[in-house]
């Protein structure tokens, strides 16, 4: 209707101005890459900052898991060396000497 033309023109001008502003910023942002998951968050109506938060939480959880595995392997190595030293004292003395952990007898 002719009475709503002015409102439509105003909205179109607002969109054109916004697109021009985006185009002006394009030169500054040409080398930035955004993970596709961020766009999925936006499409779902979720805050994109939640993606960063969840990525950090997953990284921290994985870090703790890997740290636990490393600690377990260190303990296992220590126990294995203890038990092997009991069973094979001469061979383990040579092993430790080669590794520089213990002076040879």
Secondary structure, 3 states (H helix, E strand, C coil): CHHHHHHHHHHHHHHHHHHHHHHHHCCCCCCCCCCHHHHHHHHCCCCHHHHHHHHHHHHHHHHHHHHHHHHHHHHHHHHHHHHHHHHCHHHHHHHHHHHCCCCCC
